[in-house]
Amino acid sequence: MTKQLHKWQSIYENCIAKAGYRPDPAQLAIVEQFARIEDELTTTAAPDKRASGLLSRFFSAPAASAPTVKGLYLFGSVGRGKTFLMDMFCDNMPYPVKRLHFHHFMKEIHDELKGIKEQKNPLTLIAKTFADKYRLLCLDEFMVTDITDAMLLYGLLKSLIDNGVLLVTTTNIPPDDLYKDGLQRARFLPAIDLLKSACVIHEIADGQDFRRMCLRRHQRFFSPLDTKTEKELQQITAELSEHLHLEHNGVITVNQRDIVFVAKSLEVIWFRFADICEGYRSQMDYIELAKQFHVMIVSDIPVLDEFKEDAARRFLLLIDELYDQRIALLLSSAVPIEEIYTGKKITFEFDRLQSRLFEMQSEAYGTVSRHEL
């Protein structure tokens, strides 16, 4: 494995040098796992999916038992660079890789199941189709909260693994704590056992919190609204999304409704106030966004007077959800925080909101998200 290890150590050193970071021993241990995976994939043939029919039992030579290649279940605190490492892994692994946020992956599976009719084992069909295209499935933010996902996961993961797909995933949750206190959790336990047998379980030790380091260098509330503020938000977004694919001026679909964003990466999303708090938005939209992102930027907040009471209520719901889930927040406004709301209907609620907004600007609030709790 020495050759692969040298390769991955060199890749890592180049990536952190570009980002201006110092080598992290805990991250170097993950780099060793990447080298192991490539080395084992190189020396292990993928399962022969052609020999699955009835005739193959009579006319095929007995298959040699190939050593099983284990995937990687990487968990640890927020801000430890798990997404950065996953990005590096996917960009440099010389095998077909499919990378998705866990939530998006499960949505794709549900959509595919809706389109499959009269199939006895639809998950097997989905897994075989996937395995024909990809050798590795890389999932960010592996976190099970939905009972439908929980009931599907064992059969889905087993079918993928049986078809030779290797799983690499990042999360803040140890495998034994997945779907903790969830409905019918006993039925989910086989999925945990499968993850533990199919993957090397690796906890990334505490060390440099890269997201906190970036946020510490910058203020989190900007006023007034001018070119300088816009440029600072652009710079912070770029720094927080270092080594991640950063989209600009696009649309994200949440609960079957489109929301325009200024910028979006795997961890960060930036909305203008009018797009996230005006129009047809609900608390469910904000709950969904808090599941997907670690950092949210809301810019161009106007004075919320008596003509903007509905938008003010939505802003209240948004901030409450981000606060409850400990999502890092950056804001830009036409006026200071205490002058944002001048309406009459929710004065008491906005007093509480102001207190939360001030707390969310502090370093003590940090970048610890719900996914870590």
TIGU-251100 format. One record per residue (C-alpha): residue number from 1; residue in three letters; chain; y negated, z negated, x. Coordinates in steps of 0.1 Angstrom, whole numbers, plus 5000, padded with zeros to 4 digits. Example, Ala and Ser with C-alpha at 12.3 -4.5 7.8 and 13.67 -1.06 7.14 Angstrom:
2
{1; 'ALA'; 'A'; {5045; 4922; 5123}}
{2; 'SER'; 'A'; {5011; 4929; 5137}}
***
This chain:
373
{1; 'MET'; 'A'; {5000; 5000; 5000}}
{2; 'THR'; 'A'; {4978; 4998; 5031}}
{3; 'LYS'; 'A'; {4964; 5033; 5027}}
{4; 'GLN'; 'A'; {4955; 5027; 4990}}
{5; 'LEU'; 'A'; {4940; 4994; 4998}}
{6; 'HIS'; 'A'; {4917; 5008; 5025}}
{7; 'LYS'; 'A'; {4906; 5035; 5001}}
{8; 'TRP'; 'A'; {4897; 5011; 4973}}
{9; 'GLN'; 'A'; {4880; 4986; 4996}}
{10; 'SER'; 'A'; {4859; 5015; 5009}}
{11; 'ILE'; 'A'; {4850; 5026; 4974}}
{12; 'TYR'; 'A'; {4840; 4990; 4965}}
{13; 'GLU'; 'A'; {4819; 4985; 4996}}
{14; 'ASN'; 'A'; {4800; 5018; 4989}}
{15; 'CYS'; 'A'; {4794; 5008; 4952}}
{16; 'ILE'; 'A'; {4780; 4973; 4960}}
{17; 'ALA'; 'A'; {4759; 4986; 4988}}
{18; 'LYS'; 'A'; {4742; 5011; 4964}}
{19; 'ALA'; 'A'; {4737; 4983; 4939}}
{20; 'GLY'; 'A'; {4722; 4960; 4965}}
{21; 'TYR'; 'A'; {4749; 4933; 4960}}
{22; 'ARG'; 'A'; {4769; 4913; 4985}}
{23; 'PRO'; 'A'; {4807; 4915; 4987}}
{24; 'ASP'; 'A'; {4824; 4891; 4963}}
{25; 'PRO'; 'A'; {4858; 4877; 4973}}
{26; 'ALA'; 'A'; {4869; 4874; 4937}}
{27; 'GLN'; 'A'; {4861; 4910; 4931}}
{28; 'LEU'; 'A'; {4879; 4921; 4963}}
{29; 'ALA'; 'A'; {4910; 4905; 4948}}
{30; 'ILE'; 'A'; {4906; 4928; 4918}}
{31; 'VAL'; 'A'; {4902; 4958; 4942}}
{32; 'GLU'; 'A'; {4937; 4948; 4956}}
{33; 'GLN'; 'A'; {4951; 4952; 4921}}
{34; 'PHE'; 'A'; {4935; 4986; 4917}}
{35; 'ALA'; 'A'; {4952; 4996; 4950}}
{36; 'ARG'; 'A'; {4985; 4982; 4937}}
{37; 'ILE'; 'A'; {4983; 5002; 4905}}
{38; 'GLU'; 'A'; {4976; 5035; 4922}}
{39; 'ASP'; 'A'; {5003; 5029; 4948}}
{40; 'GLU'; 'A'; {5029; 5021; 4922}}
{41; 'LEU'; 'A'; {5019; 5051; 4900}}
{42; 'THR'; 'A'; {5022; 5073; 4930}}
{43; 'THR'; 'A'; {5057; 5062; 4938}}
{44; 'THR'; 'A'; {5070; 5058; 4903}}
{45; 'ALA'; 'A'; {5077; 5088; 4880}}
{46; 'ALA'; 'A'; {5064; 5086; 4844}}
{47; 'PRO'; 'A'; {5091; 5083; 4817}}
{48; 'ASP'; 'A'; {5107; 5117; 4808}}
{49; 'LYS'; 'A'; {5097; 5120; 4772}}
{50; 'ARG'; 'A'; {5118; 5152; 4768}}
{51; 'ALA'; 'A'; {5150; 5132; 4769}}
{52; 'SER'; 'A'; {5145; 5114; 4736}}
{53; 'GLY'; 'A'; {5165; 5135; 4712}}
{54; 'LEU'; 'A'; {5201; 5130; 4700}}
{55; 'LEU'; 'A'; {5215; 5158; 4721}}
{56; 'SER'; 'A'; {5201; 5143; 4752}}
{57; 'ARG'; 'A'; {5225; 5114; 4749}}
{58; 'PHE'; 'A'; {5254; 5137; 4754}}
{59; 'PHE'; 'A'; {5241; 5163; 4778}}
{60; 'SER'; 'A'; {5215; 5145; 4800}}
{61; 'ALA'; 'A'; {5225; 5127; 4831}}
{62; 'PRO'; 'A'; {5220; 5090; 4830}}
{63; 'ALA'; 'A'; {5184; 5082; 4839}}
{64; 'ALA'; 'A'; {5179; 5061; 4869}}
{65; 'SER'; 'A'; {5161; 5028; 4861}}
{66; 'ALA'; 'A'; {5127; 5033; 4875}}
{67; 'PRO'; 'A'; {5107; 5003; 4885}}
{68; 'THR'; 'A'; {5082; 4992; 4859}}
{69; 'VAL'; 'A'; {5045; 4996; 4868}}
{70; 'LYS'; 'A'; {5025; 4967; 4855}}
{71; 'GLY'; 'A'; {4990; 4972; 4841}}
{72; 'LEU'; 'A'; {4961; 4947; 4845}}
{73; 'TYR'; 'A'; {4947; 4921; 4821}}
{74; 'LEU'; 'A'; {4914; 4910; 4838}}
{75; 'PHE'; 'A'; {4896; 4881; 4823}}
{76; 'GLY'; 'A'; {4867; 4859; 4834}}
{77; 'SER'; 'A'; {4832; 4847; 4827}}
{78; 'VAL'; 'A'; {4804; 4870; 4814}}
{79; 'GLY'; 'A'; {4784; 4886; 4842}}
{80; 'ARG'; 'A'; {4811; 4886; 4868}}
{81; 'GLY'; 'A'; {4811; 4924; 4872}}
{82; 'LYS'; 'A'; {4842; 4932; 4851}}
{83; 'THR'; 'A'; {4826; 4963; 4835}}
{84; 'PHE'; 'A'; {4813; 4974; 4869}}
{85; 'LEU'; 'A'; {4848; 4971; 4884}}
{86; 'MET'; 'A'; {4864; 4989; 4854}}
{87; 'ASP'; 'A'; {4838; 5017; 4858}}
{88; 'MET'; 'A'; {4847; 5020; 4895}}
{89; 'PHE'; 'A'; {4884; 5021; 4887}}
{90; 'CYS'; 'A'; {4881; 5048; 4860}}
{91; 'ASP'; 'A'; {4859; 5070; 4882}}
{92; 'ASN'; 'A'; {4882; 5069; 4912}}
{93; 'MET'; 'A'; {4917; 5068; 4898}}
{94; 'PRO'; 'A'; {4935; 5101; 4903}}
{95; 'TYR'; 'A'; {4954; 5100; 4870}}
{96; 'PRO'; 'A'; {4943; 5109; 4835}}
{97; 'VAL'; 'A'; {4924; 5079; 4821}}
{98; 'LYS'; 'A'; {4911; 5072; 4786}}
{99; 'ARG'; 'A'; {4885; 5045; 4786}}
{100; 'LEU'; 'A'; {4871; 5029; 4754}}
{101; 'HIS'; 'A'; {4856; 4997; 4742}}
{102; 'PHE'; 'A'; {4884; 4978; 4724}}
{103; 'HIS'; 'A'; {4866; 4979; 4691}}
{104; 'HIS'; 'A'; {4861; 5017; 4693}}
{105; 'PHE'; 'A'; {4897; 5021; 4703}}
{106; 'MET'; 'A'; {4910; 5003; 4672}}
{107; 'LYS'; 'A'; {4886; 5023; 4650}}
{108; 'GLU'; 'A'; {4901; 5055; 4664}}
{109; 'ILE'; 'A'; {4936; 5042; 4657}}
{110; 'HIS'; 'A'; {4927; 5033; 4621}}
{111; 'ASP'; 'A'; {4911; 5067; 4616}}
{112; 'GLU'; 'A'; {4942; 5084; 4629}}
{113; 'LEU'; 'A'; {4965; 5063; 4607}}
{114; 'LYS'; 'A'; {4945; 5075; 4576}}
{115; 'GLY'; 'A'; {4952; 5111; 4586}}
{116; 'ILE'; 'A'; {4990; 5106; 4590}}
{117; 'LYS'; 'A'; {5010; 5111; 4558}}
{118; 'GLU'; 'A'; {5047; 5105; 4551}}
{119; 'GLN'; 'A'; {5056; 5094; 4587}}
{120; 'LYS'; 'A'; {5081; 5066; 4591}}
{121; 'ASN'; 'A'; {5067; 5055; 4624}}
{122; 'PRO'; 'A'; {5030; 5066; 4626}}
{123; 'LEU'; 'A'; {5022; 5044; 4656}}
{124; 'THR'; 'A'; {5050; 5060; 4676}}
{125; 'LEU'; 'A'; {5036; 5094; 4668}}
{126; 'ILE'; 'A'; {5001; 5083; 4679}}
{127; 'ALA'; 'A'; {5014; 5068; 4711}}
{128; 'LYS'; 'A'; {5034; 5099; 4720}}
{129; 'THR'; 'A'; {5004; 5121; 4714}}
{130; 'PHE'; 'A'; {4983; 5098; 4736}}
{131; 'ALA'; 'A'; {5009; 5097; 4764}}
{132; 'ASP'; 'A'; {5009; 5135; 4765}}
{133; 'LYS'; 'A'; {4973; 5134; 4776}}
{134; 'TYR'; 'A'; {4968; 5101; 4795}}
{135; 'ARG'; 'A'; {4986; 5079; 4820}}
{136; 'LEU'; 'A'; {4962; 5050; 4817}}
{137; 'LEU'; 'A'; {4944; 5033; 4788}}
{138; 'CYS'; 'A'; {4914; 5013; 4799}}
{139; 'LEU'; 'A'; {4899; 4990; 4773}}
{140; 'ASP'; 'A'; {4867; 4970; 4778}}
{141; 'GLU'; 'A'; {4861; 4937; 4759}}
{142; 'PHE'; 'A'; {4896; 4931; 4746}}
{143; 'MET'; 'A'; {4890; 4907; 4718}}
{144; 'VAL'; 'A'; {4909; 4905; 4685}}
{145; 'THR'; 'A'; {4890; 4891; 4655}}
{146; 'ASP'; 'A'; {4903; 4913; 4627}}
{147; 'ILE'; 'A'; {4936; 4906; 4609}}
{148; 'THR'; 'A'; {4944; 4943; 4605}}
{149; 'ASP'; 'A'; {4940; 4949; 4642}}
{150; 'ALA'; 'A'; {4961; 4918; 4650}}
{151; 'MET'; 'A'; {4990; 4930; 4628}}
{152; 'LEU'; 'A'; {4989; 4965; 4644}}
{153; 'LEU'; 'A'; {4986; 4956; 4680}}
{154; 'TYR'; 'A'; {5022; 4947; 4689}}
{155; 'GLY'; 'A'; {5037; 4979; 4675}}
{156; 'LEU'; 'A'; {5008; 5000; 4690}}
{157; 'LEU'; 'A'; {5010; 4985; 4725}}
{158; 'LYS'; 'A'; {5048; 4986; 4726}}
{159; 'SER'; 'A'; {5048; 5023; 4716}}
{160; 'LEU'; 'A'; {5022; 5031; 4742}}
{161; 'ILE'; 'A'; {5040; 5012; 4770}}
{162; 'ASP'; 'A'; {5074; 5026; 4760}}
{163; 'ASN'; 'A'; {5058; 5061; 4764}}
{164; 'GLY'; 'A'; {5047; 5053; 4799}}
{165; 'VAL'; 'A'; {5010; 5044; 4793}}
{166; 'LEU'; 'A'; {4996; 5018; 4816}}
{167; 'LEU'; 'A'; {4971; 4993; 4801}}
{168; 'VAL'; 'A'; {4941; 4980; 4821}}
{169; 'THR'; 'A'; {4917; 4958; 4801}}
{170; 'THR'; 'A'; {4888; 4934; 4806}}
{171; 'THR'; 'A'; {4879; 4904; 4785}}
{172; 'ASN'; 'A'; {4864; 4870; 4786}}
{173; 'ILE'; 'A'; {4895; 4855; 4769}}
{174; 'PRO'; 'A'; {4928; 4843; 4785}}
{175; 'PRO'; 'A'; {4957; 4861; 4768}}
{176; 'ASP'; 'A'; {4970; 4829; 4752}}
{177; 'ASP'; 'A'; {4937; 4824; 4734}}
{178; 'LEU'; 'A'; {4935; 4858; 4719}}
{179; 'TYR'; 'A'; {4931; 4857; 4681}}
{180; 'LYS'; 'A'; {4929; 4820; 4683}}
{181; 'ASP'; 'A'; {4928; 4803; 4648}}
{182; 'GLY'; 'A'; {4932; 4838; 4632}}
{183; 'LEU'; 'A'; {4950; 4843; 4599}}
{184; 'GLN'; 'A'; {4988; 4847; 4603}}
{185; 'ARG'; 'A'; {4984; 4842; 4641}}
{186; 'ALA'; 'A'; {5022; 4836; 4644}}
{187; 'ARG'; 'A'; {5027; 4873; 4637}}
{188; 'PHE'; 'A'; {5003; 4882; 4666}}
{189; 'LEU'; 'A'; {5021; 4861; 4692}}
{190; 'PRO'; 'A'; {5046; 4889; 4702}}
{191; 'ALA'; 'A'; {5016; 4910; 4712}}
{192; 'ILE'; 'A'; {5004; 4882; 4735}}
{193; 'ASP'; 'A'; {5039; 4880; 4750}}
{194; 'LEU'; 'A'; {5040; 4918; 4755}}
{195; 'LEU'; 'A'; {5006; 4918; 4773}}
{196; 'LYS'; 'A'; {5018; 4891; 4796}}
{197; 'SER'; 'A'; {5050; 4910; 4804}}
{198; 'ALA'; 'A'; {5034; 4944; 4808}}
{199; 'CYS'; 'A'; {5003; 4934; 4828}}
{200; 'VAL'; 'A'; {4994; 4913; 4858}}
{201; 'ILE'; 'A'; {4972; 4886; 4843}}
{202; 'HIS'; 'A'; {4943; 4880; 4867}}
{203; 'GLU'; 'A'; {4914; 4857; 4862}}
{204; 'ILE'; 'A'; {4883; 4867; 4881}}
{205; 'ALA'; 'A'; {4870; 4835; 4897}}
{206; 'ASP'; 'A'; {4834; 4822; 4893}}
{207; 'GLY'; 'A'; {4808; 4836; 4917}}
{208; 'GLN'; 'A'; {4777; 4858; 4914}}
{209; 'ASP'; 'A'; {4767; 4864; 4878}}
{210; 'PHE'; 'A'; {4753; 4899; 4882}}
{211; 'ARG'; 'A'; {4737; 4902; 4848}}
{212; 'ARG'; 'A'; {4720; 4868; 4852}}
{213; 'MET'; 'A'; {4707; 4878; 4886}}
{214; 'CYS'; 'A'; {4691; 4909; 4871}}
{215; 'LEU'; 'A'; {4676; 4891; 4841}}
{216; 'ARG'; 'A'; {4663; 4863; 4863}}
{217; 'ARG'; 'A'; {4642; 4888; 4882}}
{218; 'HIS'; 'A'; {4624; 4898; 4851}}
{219; 'GLN'; 'A'; {4605; 4883; 4822}}
{220; 'ARG'; 'A'; {4621; 4888; 4787}}
{221; 'PHE'; 'A'; {4590; 4891; 4765}}
{222; 'PHE'; 'A'; {4564; 4918; 4770}}
{223; 'SER'; 'A'; {4530; 4922; 4753}}
{224; 'PRO'; 'A'; {4509; 4942; 4746}}
{225; 'LEU'; 'A'; {4526; 4975; 4739}}
{226; 'ASP'; 'A'; {4515; 4999; 4766}}
{227; 'THR'; 'A'; {4528; 5022; 4792}}
{228; 'LYS'; 'A'; {4534; 4994; 4817}}
{229; 'THR'; 'A'; {4556; 4975; 4792}}
{230; 'GLU'; 'A'; {4576; 5007; 4784}}
{231; 'LYS'; 'A'; {4582; 5014; 4821}}
{232; 'GLU'; 'A'; {4593; 4978; 4828}}
{233; 'LEU'; 'A'; {4618; 4980; 4799}}
{234; 'GLN'; 'A'; {4631; 5013; 4813}}
{235; 'GLN'; 'A'; {4636; 4997; 4847}}
{236; 'ILE'; 'A'; {4654; 4967; 4834}}
{237; 'THR'; 'A'; {4677; 4988; 4813}}
{238; 'ALA'; 'A'; {4686; 5010; 4843}}
{239; 'GLU'; 'A'; {4693; 4979; 4864}}
{240; 'LEU'; 'A'; {4714; 4962; 4838}}
{241; 'SER'; 'A'; {4734; 4995; 4834}}
{242; 'GLU'; 'A'; {4739; 5001; 4871}}
{243; 'HIS'; 'A'; {4770; 5022; 4876}}
{244; 'LEU'; 'A'; {4774; 5026; 4838}}
{245; 'HIS'; 'A'; {4769; 5058; 4818}}
{246; 'LEU'; 'A'; {4734; 5054; 4803}}
{247; 'GLU'; 'A'; {4725; 5075; 4772}}
{248; 'HIS'; 'A'; {4690; 5081; 4760}}
{249; 'ASN'; 'A'; {4675; 5088; 4726}}
{250; 'GLY'; 'A'; {4708; 5089; 4707}}
{251; 'VAL'; 'A'; {4724; 5076; 4676}}
{252; 'ILE'; 'A'; {4750; 5048; 4672}}
{253; 'THR'; 'A'; {4771; 5046; 4640}}
{254; 'VAL'; 'A'; {4775; 5011; 4626}}
{255; 'ASN'; 'A'; {4792; 5005; 4593}}
{256; 'GLN'; 'A'; {4790; 5042; 4585}}
{257; 'ARG'; 'A'; {4753; 5043; 4590}}
{258; 'ASP'; 'A'; {4734; 5059; 4619}}
{259; 'ILE'; 'A'; {4709; 5039; 4639}}
{260; 'VAL'; 'A'; {4686; 5056; 4665}}
{261; 'PHE'; 'A'; {4685; 5040; 4699}}
{262; 'VAL'; 'A'; {4662; 5044; 4729}}
{263; 'ALA'; 'A'; {4690; 5038; 4754}}
{264; 'LYS'; 'A'; {4726; 5026; 4755}}
{265; 'SER'; 'A'; {4753; 5018; 4780}}
{266; 'LEU'; 'A'; {4785; 5000; 4776}}
{267; 'GLU'; 'A'; {4768; 4966; 4778}}
{268; 'VAL'; 'A'; {4731; 4972; 4769}}
{269; 'ILE'; 'A'; {4714; 4987; 4739}}
{270; 'TRP'; 'A'; {4677; 4993; 4733}}
{271; 'PHE'; 'A'; {4662; 4998; 4698}}
{272; 'ARG'; 'A'; {4627; 5002; 4686}}
{273; 'PHE'; 'A'; {4618; 4977; 4659}}
{274; 'ALA'; 'A'; {4614; 5003; 4632}}
{275; 'ASP'; 'A'; {4649; 5017; 4637}}
{276; 'ILE'; 'A'; {4667; 4983; 4638}}
{277; 'CYS'; 'A'; {4647; 4963; 4612}}
{278; 'GLU'; 'A'; {4633; 4988; 4588}}
{279; 'GLY'; 'A'; {4653; 5010; 4564}}
{280; 'TYR'; 'A'; {4688; 5003; 4552}}
{281; 'ARG'; 'A'; {4700; 4976; 4576}}
{282; 'SER'; 'A'; {4722; 4946; 4568}}
{283; 'GLN'; 'A'; {4734; 4914; 4585}}
{284; 'MET'; 'A'; {4768; 4931; 4588}}
{285; 'ASP'; 'A'; {4752; 4957; 4611}}
{286; 'TYR'; 'A'; {4738; 4930; 4633}}
{287; 'ILE'; 'A'; {4772; 4912; 4634}}
{288; 'GLU'; 'A'; {4788; 4944; 4645}}
{289; 'LEU'; 'A'; {4762; 4951; 4672}}
{290; 'ALA'; 'A'; {4766; 4916; 4686}}
{291; 'LYS'; 'A'; {4803; 4922; 4690}}
{292; 'GLN'; 'A'; {4797; 4953; 4711}}
{293; 'PHE'; 'A'; {4768; 4945; 4735}}
{294; 'HIS'; 'A'; {4759; 4917; 4759}}
{295; 'VAL'; 'A'; {4722; 4926; 4760}}
{296; 'MET'; 'A'; {4698; 4939; 4733}}
{297; 'ILE'; 'A'; {4663; 4951; 4738}}
{298; 'VAL'; 'A'; {4640; 4953; 4707}}
{299; 'SER'; 'A'; {4607; 4970; 4715}}
{300; 'ASP'; 'A'; {4575; 4979; 4696}}
{301; 'ILE'; 'A'; {4575; 4949; 4673}}
{302; 'PRO'; 'A'; {4543; 4951; 4651}}
{303; 'VAL'; 'A'; {4525; 4923; 4634}}
{304; 'LEU'; 'A'; {4547; 4915; 4604}}
{305; 'ASP'; 'A'; {4522; 4910; 4575}}
{306; 'GLU'; 'A'; {4526; 4908; 4538}}
{307; 'PHE'; 'A'; {4534; 4945; 4537}}
{308; 'LYS'; 'A'; {4564; 4940; 4560}}
{309; 'GLU'; 'A'; {4582; 4911; 4545}}
{310; 'ASP'; 'A'; {4615; 4930; 4542}}
{311; 'ALA'; 'A'; {4614; 4940; 4578}}
{312; 'ALA'; 'A'; {4605; 4904; 4588}}
{313; 'ARG'; 'A'; {4636; 4892; 4569}}
{314; 'ARG'; 'A'; {4658; 4917; 4587}}
{315; 'PHE'; 'A'; {4643; 4906; 4621}}
{316; 'LEU'; 'A'; {4651; 4870; 4612}}
{317; 'LEU'; 'A'; {4687; 4880; 4604}}
{318; 'LEU'; 'A'; {4690; 4900; 4637}}
{319; 'ILE'; 'A'; {4677; 4872; 4659}}
{320; 'ASP'; 'A'; {4698; 4846; 4642}}
{321; 'GLU'; 'A'; {4729; 4866; 4648}}
{322; 'LEU'; 'A'; {4720; 4873; 4685}}
{323; 'TYR'; 'A'; {4712; 4837; 4690}}
{324; 'ASP'; 'A'; {4745; 4825; 4675}}
{325; 'GLN'; 'A'; {4765; 4848; 4696}}
{326; 'ARG'; 'A'; {4744; 4840; 4728}}
{327; 'ILE'; 'A'; {4734; 4877; 4733}}
{328; 'ALA'; 'A'; {4707; 4882; 4759}}
{329; 'LEU'; 'A'; {4675; 4895; 4743}}
{330; 'LEU'; 'A'; {4644; 4913; 4756}}
{331; 'LEU'; 'A'; {4614; 4920; 4733}}
{332; 'SER'; 'A'; {4581; 4938; 4734}}
{333; 'SER'; 'A'; {4555; 4931; 4708}}
{334; 'ALA'; 'A'; {4519; 4940; 4699}}
{335; 'VAL'; 'A'; {4510; 4903; 4699}}
{336; 'PRO'; 'A'; {4524; 4870; 4713}}
{337; 'ILE'; 'A'; {4555; 4855; 4697}}
{338; 'GLU'; 'A'; {4535; 4830; 4677}}
{339; 'GLU'; 'A'; {4514; 4857; 4661}}
{340; 'ILE'; 'A'; {4541; 4881; 4651}}
{341; 'TYR'; 'A'; {4545; 4869; 4615}}
{342; 'THR'; 'A'; {4514; 4867; 4593}}
{343; 'GLY'; 'A'; {4532; 4870; 4559}}
{344; 'LYS'; 'A'; {4535; 4842; 4534}}
{345; 'LYS'; 'A'; {4571; 4843; 4520}}
{346; 'ILE'; 'A'; {4592; 4831; 4550}}
{347; 'THR'; 'A'; {4568; 4810; 4570}}
{348; 'PHE'; 'A'; {4592; 4781; 4574}}
{349; 'GLU'; 'A'; {4620; 4803; 4585}}
{350; 'PHE'; 'A'; {4597; 4820; 4610}}
{351; 'ASP'; 'A'; {4588; 4787; 4625}}
{352; 'ARG'; 'A'; {4624; 4782; 4633}}
{353; 'LEU'; 'A'; {4627; 4818; 4646}}
{354; 'GLN'; 'A'; {4598; 4812; 4670}}
{355; 'SER'; 'A'; {4616; 4782; 4685}}
{356; 'ARG'; 'A'; {4647; 4803; 4690}}
{357; 'LEU'; 'A'; {4628; 4832; 4705}}
{358; 'PHE'; 'A'; {4612; 4809; 4731}}
{359; 'GLU'; 'A'; {4646; 4794; 4739}}
{360; 'MET'; 'A'; {4660; 4829; 4743}}
{361; 'GLN'; 'A'; {4634; 4838; 4769}}
{362; 'SER'; 'A'; {4645; 4808; 4791}}
{363; 'GLU'; 'A'; {4669; 4809; 4820}}
{364; 'ALA'; 'A'; {4688; 4780; 4804}}
{365; 'TYR'; 'A'; {4698; 4803; 4775}}
{366; 'GLY'; 'A'; {4713; 4826; 4801}}
{367; 'THR'; 'A'; {4736; 4854; 4793}}
{368; 'VAL'; 'A'; {4766; 4835; 4780}}
{369; 'SER'; 'A'; {4779; 4854; 4750}}
{370; 'ARG'; 'A'; {4801; 4844; 4721}}
{371; 'HIS'; 'A'; {4830; 4863; 4737}}
{372; 'GLU'; 'A'; {4832; 4836; 4763}}
{373; 'LEU'; 'A'; {4831; 4806; 4739}}
***
